[in-house]
Amino acid sequence: MGALLLNILSKYSEAFCSLIEGKNEEMSTSEISGGEVDPCEDLTDDDIRTAIQNATGPRSALFVP
């Protein structure tokens, strides 16, 4: 049972890595896919500003997180 689970997880991991690296054989070449999720959809400008200020600490940051 453990070997079967390990095999399933290994195949899933390989498929996921090939998809991320752009080497997936099932990838469509006729249409663009992915990149459709907006990570800031539910955030306001004030939420983002507050998160940046909280991440900088007492000094201003050289790079914005």
N, CA, C and O atoms as a Tripos MOL2 file, in Angstrom:
@<TRIPOS>MOLECULE
protein
  260   259    65     0     0
PROTEIN
NO_CHARGES

@<TRIPOS>ATOM
      1 N           0.8160   -1.1920    0.0000 N.3       1 MET1
      2 CA          0.0000    0.0000    0.0000 C.3       1 MET1
      3 C           0.8640    1.2630    0.0000 C.2       1 MET1
      4 O           0.5710    2.2230   -0.7130 O.2       1 MET1
      5 N           1.9230    1.2540    0.7990 N.am      2 GLY2
      6 CA          2.8230    2.3950    0.8600 C.3       2 GLY2
      7 C           3.5430    2.6170   -0.4620 C.2       2 GLY2
      8 O           3.7490    3.7580   -0.8750 O.2       2 GLY2
      9 N           3.9320    1.5180   -1.1360 N.am      3 ALA3
     10 CA          4.6260    1.6370   -2.4240 C.3       3 ALA3
     11 C           3.6930    2.2110   -3.4860 C.2       3 ALA3
     12 O           4.1210    2.9970   -4.3320 O.2       3 ALA3
     13 N           2.4410    1.8270   -3.4450 N.am      4 LEU4
     14 CA          1.4620    2.3460   -4.4000 C.3       4 LEU4
     15 C           1.2570    3.8420   -4.1900 C.2       4 LEU4
     16 O           1.2230    4.6010   -5.1580 O.2       4 LEU4
     17 N           1.1210    4.2660   -2.9590 N.am      5 LEU5
     18 CA          0.9510    5.6810   -2.6530 C.3       5 LEU5
     19 C           2.1800    6.4820   -3.0850 C.2       5 LEU5
     20 O           2.0500    7.5660   -3.6540 O.2       5 LEU5
     21 N           3.3590    5.9520   -2.8150 N.am      6 LEU6
     22 CA          4.5910    6.6210   -3.2220 C.3       6 LEU6
     23 C           4.6670    6.7450   -4.7380 C.2       6 LEU6
     24 O           5.0930    7.7800   -5.2510 O.2       6 LEU6
     25 N           4.2620    5.7110   -5.4580 N.am      7 ASN7
     26 CA          4.2660    5.7340   -6.9220 C.3       7 ASN7
     27 C           3.2980    6.7910   -7.4530 C.2       7 ASN7
     28 O           3.6340    7.5250   -8.3820 O.2       7 ASN7
     29 N           2.1170    6.8740   -6.8780 N.am      8 ILE8
     30 CA          1.1180    7.8600   -7.3080 C.3       8 ILE8
     31 C           1.6290    9.2790   -7.0510 C.2       8 ILE8
     32 O           1.5160   10.1490   -7.9140 O.2       8 ILE8
     33 N           2.1870    9.5060   -5.8710 N.am      9 LEU9
     34 CA          2.7110   10.8290   -5.5490 C.3       9 LEU9
     35 C           3.9000   11.2060   -6.4330 C.2       9 LEU9
     36 O           4.0470   12.3670   -6.8150 O.2       9 LEU9
     37 N           4.7380   10.2410   -6.7530 N.am     10 SER10
     38 CA          5.8840   10.5140   -7.6220 C.3      10 SER10
     39 C           5.4400   10.8970   -9.0210 C.2      10 SER10
     40 O           5.9710   11.8420   -9.6050 O.2      10 SER10
     41 N           4.4720   10.1740   -9.5620 N.am     11 LYS11
     42 CA          3.9620   10.5000  -10.8990 C.3      11 LYS11
     43 C           3.2740   11.8640  -10.9130 C.2      11 LYS11
     44 O           3.4180   12.6200  -11.8740 O.2      11 LYS11
     45 N           2.5340   12.1820   -9.8600 N.am     12 TYR12
     46 CA          1.8930   13.4940   -9.7610 C.3      12 TYR12
     47 C           2.9480   14.5920   -9.7060 C.2      12 TYR12
     48 O           2.8140   15.6200  -10.3690 O.2      12 TYR12
     49 N           3.9880   14.3760   -8.9210 N.am     13 SER13
     50 CA          5.0610   15.3510   -8.7910 C.3      13 SER13
     51 C           5.7700   15.5730  -10.1310 C.2      13 SER13
     52 O           6.0560   16.7150  -10.4900 O.2      13 SER13
     53 N           6.0490   14.5250  -10.8580 N.am     14 GLU14
     54 CA          6.6900   14.6390  -12.1660 C.3      14 GLU14
     55 C           5.8060   15.3980  -13.1460 C.2      14 GLU14
     56 O           6.2920   16.2500  -13.8890 O.2      14 GLU14
     57 N           4.5060   15.0910  -13.1510 N.am     15 ALA15
     58 CA          3.5800   15.7770  -14.0520 C.3      15 ALA15
     59 C           3.4690   17.2560  -13.7000 C.2      15 ALA15
     60 O           3.4220   18.1030  -14.5930 O.2      15 ALA15
     61 N           3.4280   17.5710  -12.4190 N.am     16 PHE16
     62 CA          3.3280   18.9600  -11.9740 C.3      16 PHE16
     63 C           4.5810   19.7340  -12.3700 C.2      16 PHE16
     64 O           4.4860   20.8520  -12.8750 O.2      16 PHE16
     65 N           5.7580   19.1450  -12.1440 N.am     17 CYS17
     66 CA          7.0160   19.8120  -12.5030 C.3      17 CYS17
     67 C           7.1090   20.0350  -14.0030 C.2      17 CYS17
     68 O           7.5440   21.1030  -14.4320 O.2      17 CYS17
     69 N           6.7170   19.0630  -14.8080 N.am     18 SER18
     70 CA          6.7930   19.2370  -16.2590 C.3      18 SER18
     71 C           5.8190   20.3010  -16.7370 C.2      18 SER18
     72 O           6.1010   21.0070  -17.7050 O.2      18 SER18
     73 N           4.6850   20.4240  -16.0770 N.am     19 LEU19
     74 CA          3.7250   21.4610  -16.4350 C.3      19 LEU19
     75 C           4.2810   22.8480  -16.1140 C.2      19 LEU19
     76 O           4.1460   23.7720  -16.9170 O.2      19 LEU19
     77 N           4.9010   22.9970  -14.9530 N.am     20 ILE20
     78 CA          5.4690   24.2780  -14.5470 C.3      20 ILE20
     79 C           6.6350   24.6670  -15.4580 C.2      20 ILE20
     80 O           6.7850   25.8350  -15.8170 O.2      20 ILE20
     81 N           7.4500   23.6940  -15.8270 N.am     21 GLU21
     82 CA          8.6240   23.9680  -16.6560 C.3      21 GLU21
     83 C           8.2740   24.1190  -18.1320 C.2      21 GLU21
     84 O           9.1420   24.4620  -18.9350 O.2      21 GLU21
     85 N           7.0190   23.8700  -18.5050 N.am     22 GLY22
     86 CA          6.6040   24.0120  -19.8920 C.3      22 GLY22
     87 C           6.9630   22.8270  -20.7490 C.2      22 GLY22
     88 O           7.0540   22.9540  -21.9700 O.2      22 GLY22
     89 N           7.1710   21.6830  -20.1440 N.am     23 LYS23
     90 CA          7.5680   20.4820  -20.8850 C.3      23 LYS23
     91 C           6.4410   19.4550  -20.9680 C.2      23 LYS23
     92 O           6.6790   18.3150  -21.3660 O.2      23 LYS23
     93 N           5.2500   19.8310  -20.6090 N.am     24 ASN24
     94 CA          4.1200   18.9080  -20.5930 C.3      24 ASN24
     95 C           3.6960   18.5940  -22.0210 C.2      24 ASN24
     96 O           3.5030   19.5050  -22.8260 O.2      24 ASN24
     97 N           3.5510   17.3200  -22.3380 N.am     25 GLU25
     98 CA          3.1690   16.9050  -23.6790 C.3      25 GLU25
     99 C           1.7110   17.2310  -23.9860 C.2      25 GLU25
    100 O           1.3410   17.3490  -25.1540 O.2      25 GLU25
    101 N           0.8850   17.3770  -22.9650 N.am     26 GLU26
    102 CA         -0.5340   17.6470  -23.1640 C.3      26 GLU26
    103 C          -0.8400   19.1380  -23.2330 C.2      26 GLU26
    104 O          -2.0070   19.5240  -23.3040 O.2      26 GLU26
    105 N           0.1920   19.9860  -23.2140 N.am     27 MET27
    106 CA         -0.0100   21.4220  -23.2380 C.3      27 MET27
    107 C          -0.5400   21.8500  -24.6050 C.2      27 MET27
    108 O          -0.0380   21.4240  -25.6440 O.2      27 MET27
    109 N          -1.5440   22.6820  -24.5800 N.am     28 SER28
    110 CA         -2.1530   23.1610  -25.8130 C.3      28 SER28
    111 C          -1.2450   24.1720  -26.4940 C.2      28 SER28
    112 O          -0.6740   25.0430  -25.8370 O.2      28 SER28
    113 N          -1.1110   24.0550  -27.8140 N.am     29 THR29
    114 CA         -0.3350   25.0270  -28.5830 C.3      29 THR29
    115 C          -1.2440   25.9390  -29.3880 C.2      29 THR29
    116 O          -0.7720   26.8030  -30.1270 O.2      29 THR29
    117 N          -2.5520   25.7460  -29.2420 N.am     30 SER30
    118 CA         -3.4910   26.5480  -30.0200 C.3      30 SER30
    119 C          -4.1400   27.6590  -29.2040 C.2      30 SER30
    120 O          -4.8140   28.5220  -29.7670 O.2      30 SER30
    121 N          -3.9480   27.6520  -27.8770 N.am     31 GLU31
    122 CA         -4.5210   28.6940  -27.0470 C.3      31 GLU31
    123 C          -3.6450   28.9460  -25.8280 C.2      31 GLU31
    124 O          -2.8940   28.0740  -25.3920 O.2      31 GLU31
    125 N          -3.7540   30.1460  -25.2910 N.am     32 ILE32
    126 CA         -3.0040   30.5100  -24.0970 C.3      32 ILE32
    127 C          -3.7980   30.0570  -22.8840 C.2      32 ILE32
    128 O          -5.0110   30.2540  -22.8140 O.2      32 ILE32
    129 N          -3.1090   29.4520  -21.9350 N.am     33 SER33
    130 CA         -3.7820   29.0230  -20.7130 C.3      33 SER33
    131 C          -2.9140   29.4050  -19.5260 C.2      33 SER33
    132 O          -1.7060   29.6050  -19.6550 O.2      33 SER33
    133 N          -3.5530   29.5010  -18.3690 N.am     34 GLY34
    134 CA         -2.8280   29.8590  -17.1520 C.3      34 GLY34
    135 C          -2.7170   31.3570  -17.0010 C.2      34 GLY34
    136 O          -3.0490   32.1140  -17.9130 O.2      34 GLY34
    137 N          -2.2490   31.7780  -15.8480 N.am     35 GLY35
    138 CA         -2.0530   33.1930  -15.5840 C.3      35 GLY35
    139 C          -3.3430   33.9800  -15.4720 C.2      35 GLY35
    140 O          -3.3490   35.1980  -15.6520 O.2      35 GLY35
    141 N          -4.4260   33.2990  -15.1790 N.am     36 GLU36
    142 CA         -5.7200   33.9700  -15.1230 C.3      36 GLU36
    143 C          -6.1470   34.3360  -13.7120 C.2      36 GLU36
    144 O          -7.2130   34.9250  -13.5320 O.2      36 GLU36
    145 N          -5.3580   34.0100  -12.7220 N.am     37 VAL37
    146 CA         -5.7220   34.2690  -11.3340 C.3      37 VAL37
    147 C          -5.1510   35.6210  -10.9200 C.2      37 VAL37
    148 O          -3.9540   35.8700  -11.0660 O.2      37 VAL37
    149 N          -6.0010   36.4750  -10.4100 N.am     38 ASP38
    150 CA         -5.5670   37.7780   -9.9200 C.3      38 ASP38
    151 C          -5.3180   37.6650   -8.4190 C.2      38 ASP38
    152 O          -6.2740   37.5450   -7.6520 O.2      38 ASP38
    153 N          -4.0540   37.7000   -7.9760 N.am     39 PRO39
    154 CA         -3.7740   37.5170   -6.5490 C.3      39 PRO39
    155 C          -4.2520   38.6680   -5.6800 C.2      39 PRO39
    156 O          -4.3810   38.5040   -4.4670 O.2      39 PRO39
    157 N          -4.5160   39.8230   -6.2650 N.am     40 CYS40
    158 CA         -4.9350   40.9920   -5.4860 C.3      40 CYS40
    159 C          -6.4230   41.2920   -5.6640 C.2      40 CYS40
    160 O          -6.8680   42.4080   -5.3960 O.2      40 CYS40
    161 N          -7.1750   40.3220   -6.1050 N.am     41 GLU41
    162 CA         -8.5960   40.5240   -6.4080 C.3      41 GLU41
    163 C          -9.3900   41.0190   -5.2010 C.2      41 GLU41
    164 O         -10.2200   41.9180   -5.3310 O.2      41 GLU41
    165 N          -9.1410   40.4400   -4.0350 N.am     42 ASP42
    166 CA         -9.9210   40.7970   -2.8480 C.3      42 ASP42
    167 C          -9.2180   41.8140   -1.9550 C.2      42 ASP42
    168 O          -9.6710   42.0630   -0.8380 O.2      42 ASP42
    169 N          -8.1210   42.4050   -2.4260 N.am     43 LEU43
    170 CA         -7.3650   43.3490   -1.6080 C.3      43 LEU43
    171 C          -7.5860   44.7750   -2.0900 C.2      43 LEU43
    172 O          -7.6400   45.0460   -3.2900 O.2      43 LEU43
    173 N          -7.7100   45.6680   -1.1380 N.am     44 THR44
    174 CA         -7.8000   47.0810   -1.4880 C.3      44 THR44
    175 C          -6.3910   47.6730   -1.4650 C.2      44 THR44
    176 O          -5.4490   47.0390   -0.9900 O.2      44 THR44
    177 N          -6.2620   48.8770   -1.9750 N.am     45 ASP45
    178 CA         -4.9700   49.5530   -1.9400 C.3      45 ASP45
    179 C          -4.5030   49.7640   -0.5030 C.2      45 ASP45
    180 O          -3.3090   49.6840   -0.2160 O.2      45 ASP45
    181 N          -5.4520   50.0360    0.4020 N.am     46 ASP46
    182 CA         -5.0910   50.2150    1.8190 C.3      46 ASP46
    183 C          -4.5630   48.9170    2.4220 C.2      46 ASP46
    184 O          -3.6270   48.9430    3.2220 O.2      46 ASP46
    185 N          -5.1560   47.7770    2.0450 N.am     47 ASP47
    186 CA         -4.6600   46.4860    2.5430 C.3      47 ASP47
    187 C          -3.2210   46.2560    2.0930 C.2      47 ASP47
    188 O          -2.3810   45.8220    2.8810 O.2      47 ASP47
    189 N          -2.9450   46.5440    0.8400 N.am     48 ILE48
    190 CA         -1.6020   46.3510    0.2960 C.3      48 ILE48
    191 C          -0.6170   47.3090    0.9580 C.2      48 ILE48
    192 O           0.4910   46.9130    1.3190 O.2      48 ILE48
    193 N          -1.0200   48.5650    1.1170 N.am     49 ARG49
    194 CA         -0.1590   49.5630    1.7590 C.3      49 ARG49
    195 C           0.1660   49.1480    3.1980 C.2      49 ARG49
    196 O           1.3120   49.2650    3.6340 O.2      49 ARG49
    197 N          -0.8300   48.6690    3.9270 N.am     50 THR50
    198 CA         -0.6230   48.2320    5.3110 C.3      50 THR50
    199 C           0.3120   47.0380    5.3670 C.2      50 THR50
    200 O           1.1840   46.9840    6.2350 O.2      50 THR50
    201 N           0.1540   46.0790    4.4640 N.am     51 ALA51
    202 CA          1.0240   44.9000    4.4430 C.3      51 ALA51
    203 C           2.4680   45.2890    4.1570 C.2      51 ALA51
    204 O           3.3870   44.7310    4.7560 O.2      51 ALA51
    205 N           2.6810   46.2410    3.2480 N.am     52 ILE52
    206 CA          4.0390   46.7000    2.9420 C.3      52 ILE52
    207 C           4.6410   47.4070    4.1410 C.2      52 ILE52
    208 O           5.8080   47.1910    4.4680 O.2      52 ILE52
    209 N           3.8500   48.2600    4.8060 N.am     53 GLN53
    210 CA          4.3510   48.9680    5.9830 C.3      53 GLN53
    211 C           4.6770   47.9960    7.1160 C.2      53 GLN53
    212 O           5.6620   48.1890    7.8290 O.2      53 GLN53
    213 N           3.8710   46.9640    7.2870 N.am     54 ASN54
    214 CA          4.1300   45.9790    8.3340 C.3      54 ASN54
    215 C           5.3700   45.1440    8.0170 C.2      54 ASN54
    216 O           6.0660   44.6990    8.9290 O.2      54 ASN54
    217 N           5.6470   44.9300    6.7330 N.am     55 ALA55
    218 CA          6.7870   44.1060    6.3340 C.3      55 ALA55
    219 C           8.1040   44.8640    6.4400 C.2      55 ALA55
    220 O           9.1600   44.2410    6.5470 O.2      55 ALA55
    221 N           8.0680   46.1870    6.4130 N.am     56 THR56
    222 CA          9.3080   46.9540    6.4230 C.3      56 THR56
    223 C           9.9210   47.0980    7.8000 C.2      56 THR56
    224 O          11.1350   47.2640    7.9110 O.2      56 THR56
    225 N           9.1360   47.0420    8.8330 N.am     57 GLY57
    226 CA          9.6650   47.2000   10.1730 C.3      57 GLY57
    227 C           9.9110   48.6630   10.4920 C.2      57 GLY57
    228 O           9.2640   49.5330    9.9090 O.2      57 GLY57
    229 N          10.8370   48.9590   11.4120 N.am     58 PRO58
    230 CA         11.0590   50.3460   11.8370 C.3      58 PRO58
    231 C          11.7880   51.1960   10.7900 C.2      58 PRO58
    232 O          11.6980   52.4230   10.8260 O.2      58 PRO58
    233 N          12.5020   50.5640    9.8640 N.am     59 ARG59
    234 CA         13.2210   51.3030    8.8220 C.3      59 ARG59
    235 C          12.5230   51.1140    7.4820 C.2      59 ARG59
    236 O          11.8050   50.1350    7.2780 O.2      59 ARG59
    237 N          12.7400   52.0540    6.5770 N.am     60 SER60
    238 CA         12.1650   51.8870    5.2470 C.3      60 SER60
    239 C          12.9190   50.7930    4.5060 C.2      60 SER60
    240 O          14.1220   50.6100    4.6910 O.2      60 SER60
    241 N          12.1950   50.0750    3.6710 N.am     61 ALA61
    242 CA         12.7800   48.9420    2.9500 C.3      61 ALA61
    243 C          13.4650   49.4170    1.6840 C.2      61 ALA61
    244 O          13.0120   50.3520    1.0230 O.2      61 ALA61
    245 N          14.5720   48.7530    1.3570 N.am     62 LEU62
    246 CA         15.2490   49.0450    0.1060 C.3      62 LEU62
    247 C          14.4480   48.4800   -1.0530 C.2      62 LEU62
    248 O          14.3100   49.1160   -2.0980 O.2      62 LEU62
    249 N          13.9190   47.2740   -0.8560 N.am     63 PHE63
    250 CA         13.0910   46.6280   -1.8690 C.3      63 PHE63
    251 C          11.6950   46.4340   -1.3040 C.2      63 PHE63
    252 O          11.5350   46.0550   -0.1440 O.2      63 PHE63
    253 N          10.6920   46.6930   -2.1190 N.am     64 VAL64
    254 CA          9.3030   46.5080   -1.6900 C.3      64 VAL64
    255 C           8.9970   45.0180   -1.7590 C.2      64 VAL64
    256 O           9.2330   44.4020   -2.7990 O.2      64 VAL64
    257 N           8.4810   44.4170   -0.6900 N.am     65 PRO65
    258 CA          8.1810   42.9890   -0.7070 C.3      65 PRO65
    259 C           7.0420   42.6570   -1.6520 C.2      65 PRO65
    260 O           6.6660   41.4910   -1.7800 O.2      65 PRO65
@<TRIPOS>BOND
     1     1     2 1
     2     2     3 1
     3     3     4 2
     4     3     5 am
     5     5     6 1
     6     6     7 1
     7     7     8 2
     8     7     9 am
     9     9    10 1
    10    10    11 1
    11    11    12 2
    12    11    13 am
    13    13    14 1
    14    14    15 1
    15    15    16 2
    16    15    17 am
    17    17    18 1
    18    18    19 1
    19    19    20 2
    20    19    21 am
    21    21    22 1
    22    22    23 1
    23    23    24 2
    24    23    25 am
    25    25    26 1
    26    26    27 1
    27    27    28 2
    28    27    29 am
    29    29    30 1
    30    30    31 1
    31    31    32 2
    32    31    33 am
    33    33    34 1
    34    34    35 1
    35    35    36 2
    36    35    37 am
    37    37    38 1
    38    38    39 1
    39    39    40 2
    40    39    41 am
    41    41    42 1
    42    42    43 1
    43    43    44 2
    44    43    45 am
    45    45    46 1
    46    46    47 1
    47    47    48 2
    48    47    49 am
    49    49    50 1
    50    50    51 1
    51    51    52 2
    52    51    53 am
    53    53    54 1
    54    54    55 1
    55    55    56 2
    56    55    57 am
    57    57    58 1
    58    58    59 1
    59    59    60 2
    60    59    61 am
    61    61    62 1
    62    62    63 1
    63    63    64 2
    64    63    65 am
    65    65    66 1
    66    66    67 1
    67    67    68 2
    68    67    69 am
    69    69    70 1
    70    70    71 1
    71    71    72 2
    72    71    73 am
    73    73    74 1
    74    74    75 1
    75    75    76 2
    76    75    77 am
    77    77    78 1
    78    78    79 1
    79    79    80 2
    80    79    81 am
    81    81    82 1
    82    82    83 1
    83    83    84 2
    84    83    85 am
    85    85    86 1
    86    86    87 1
    87    87    88 2
    88    87    89 am
    89    89    90 1
    90    90    91 1
    91    91    92 2
    92    91    93 am
    93    93    94 1
    94    94    95 1
    95    95    96 2
    96    95    97 am
    97    97    98 1
    98    98    99 1
    99    99   100 2
   100    99   101 am
   101   101   102 1
   102   102   103 1
   103   103   104 2
   104   103   105 am
   105   105   106 1
   106   106   107 1
   107   107   108 2
   108   107   109 am
   109   109   110 1
   110   110   111 1
   111   111   112 2
   112   111   113 am
   113   113   114 1
   114   114   115 1
   115   115   116 2
   116   115   117 am
   117   117   118 1
   118   118   119 1
   119   119   120 2
   120   119   121 am
   121   121   122 1
   122   122   123 1
   123   123   124 2
   124   123   125 am
   125   125   126 1
   126   126   127 1
   127   127   128 2
   128   127   129 am
   129   129   130 1
   130   130   131 1
   131   131   132 2
   132   131   133 am
   133   133   134 1
   134   134   135 1
   135   135   136 2
   136   135   137 am
   137   137   138 1
   138   138   139 1
   139   139   140 2
   140   139   141 am
   141   141   142 1
   142   142   143 1
   143   143   144 2
   144   143   145 am
   145   145   146 1
   146   146   147 1
   147   147   148 2
   148   147   149 am
   149   149   150 1
   150   150   151 1
   151   151   152 2
   152   151   153 am
   153   153   154 1
   154   154   155 1
   155   155   156 2
   156   155   157 am
   157   157   158 1
   158   158   159 1
   159   159   160 2
   160   159   161 am
   161   161   162 1
   162   162   163 1
   163   163   164 2
   164   163   165 am
   165   165   166 1
   166   166   167 1
   167   167   168 2
   168   167   169 am
   169   169   170 1
   170   170   171 1
   171   171   172 2
   172   171   173 am
   173   173   174 1
   174   174   175 1
   175   175   176 2
   176   175   177 am
   177   177   178 1
   178   178   179 1
   179   179   180 2
   180   179   181 am
   181   181   182 1
   182   182   183 1
   183   183   184 2
   184   183   185 am
   185   185   186 1
   186   186   187 1
   187   187   188 2
   188   187   189 am
   189   189   190 1
   190   190   191 1
   191   191   192 2
   192   191   193 am
   193   193   194 1
   194   194   195 1
   195   195   196 2
   196   195   197 am
   197   197   198 1
   198   198   199 1
   199   199   200 2
   200   199   201 am
   201   201   202 1
   202   202   203 1
   203   203   204 2
   204   203   205 am
   205   205   206 1
   206   206   207 1
   207   207   208 2
   208   207   209 am
   209   209   210 1
   210   210   211 1
   211   211   212 2
   212   211   213 am
   213   213   214 1
   214   214   215 1
   215   215   216 2
   216   215   217 am
   217   217   218 1
   218   218   219 1
   219   219   220 2
   220   219   221 am
   221   221   222 1
   222   222   223 1
   223   223   224 2
   224   223   225 am
   225   225   226 1
   226   226   227 1
   227   227   228 2
   228   227   229 am
   229   229   230 1
   230   230   231 1
   231   231   232 2
   232   231   233 am
   233   233   234 1
   234   234   235 1
   235   235   236 2
   236   235   237 am
   237   237   238 1
   238   238   239 1
   239   239   240 2
   240   239   241 am
   241   241   242 1
   242   242   243 1
   243   243   244 2
   244   243   245 am
   245   245   246 1
   246   246   247 1
   247   247   248 2
   248   247   249 am
   249   249   250 1
   250   250   251 1
   251   251   252 2
   252   251   253 am
   253   253   254 1
   254   254   255 1
   255   255   256 2
   256   255   257 am
   257   257   258 1
   258   258   259 1
   259   259   260 2
@<TRIPOS>SUBSTRUCTURE
     1 MET1         2 RESIDUE 1 A MET
     2 GLY2         6 RESIDUE 1 A GLY
     3 ALA3        10 RESIDUE 1 A ALA
     4 LEU4        14 RESIDUE 1 A LEU
     5 LEU5        18 RESIDUE 1 A LEU
     6 LEU6        22 RESIDUE 1 A LEU
     7 ASN7        26 RESIDUE 1 A ASN
     8 ILE8        30 RESIDUE 1 A ILE
     9 LEU9        34 RESIDUE 1 A LEU
    10 SER10       38 RESIDUE 1 A SER
    11 LYS11       42 RESIDUE 1 A LYS
    12 TYR12       46 RESIDUE 1 A TYR
    13 SER13       50 RESIDUE 1 A SER
    14 GLU14       54 RESIDUE 1 A GLU
    15 ALA15       58 RESIDUE 1 A ALA
    16 PHE16       62 RESIDUE 1 A PHE
    17 CYS17       66 RESIDUE 1 A CYS
    18 SER18       70 RESIDUE 1 A SER
    19 LEU19       74 RESIDUE 1 A LEU
    20 ILE20       78 RESIDUE 1 A ILE
    21 GLU21       82 RESIDUE 1 A GLU
    22 GLY22       86 RESIDUE 1 A GLY
    23 LYS23       90 RESIDUE 1 A LYS
    24 ASN24       94 RESIDUE 1 A ASN
    25 GLU25       98 RESIDUE 1 A GLU
    26 GLU26      102 RESIDUE 1 A GLU
    27 MET27      106 RESIDUE 1 A MET
    28 SER28      110 RESIDUE 1 A SER
    29 THR29      114 RESIDUE 1 A THR
    30 SER30      118 RESIDUE 1 A SER
    31 GLU31      122 RESIDUE 1 A GLU
    32 ILE32      126 RESIDUE 1 A ILE
    33 SER33      130 RESIDUE 1 A SER
    34 GLY34      134 RESIDUE 1 A GLY
    35 GLY35      138 RESIDUE 1 A GLY
    36 GLU36      142 RESIDUE 1 A GLU
    37 VAL37      146 RESIDUE 1 A VAL
    38 ASP38      150 RESIDUE 1 A ASP
    39 PRO39      154 RESIDUE 1 A PRO
    40 CYS40      158 RESIDUE 1 A CYS
    41 GLU41      162 RESIDUE 1 A GLU
    42 ASP42      166 RESIDUE 1 A ASP
    43 LEU43      170 RESIDUE 1 A LEU
    44 THR44      174 RESIDUE 1 A THR
    45 ASP45      178 RESIDUE 1 A ASP
    46 ASP46      182 RESIDUE 1 A ASP
    47 ASP47      186 RESIDUE 1 A ASP
    48 ILE48      190 RESIDUE 1 A ILE
    49 ARG49      194 RESIDUE 1 A ARG
    50 THR50      198 RESIDUE 1 A THR
    51 ALA51      202 RESIDUE 1 A ALA
    52 ILE52      206 RESIDUE 1 A ILE
    53 GLN53      210 RESIDUE 1 A GLN
    54 ASN54      214 RESIDUE 1 A ASN
    55 ALA55      218 RESIDUE 1 A ALA
    56 THR56      222 RESIDUE 1 A THR
    57 GLY57      226 RESIDUE 1 A GLY
    58 PRO58      230 RESIDUE 1 A PRO
    59 ARG59      234 RESIDUE 1 A ARG
    60 SER60      238 RESIDUE 1 A SER
    61 ALA61      242 RESIDUE 1 A ALA
    62 LEU62      246 RESIDUE 1 A LEU
    63 PHE63      250 RESIDUE 1 A PHE
    64 VAL64      254 RESIDUE 1 A VAL
    65 PRO65      258 RESIDUE 1 A PRO
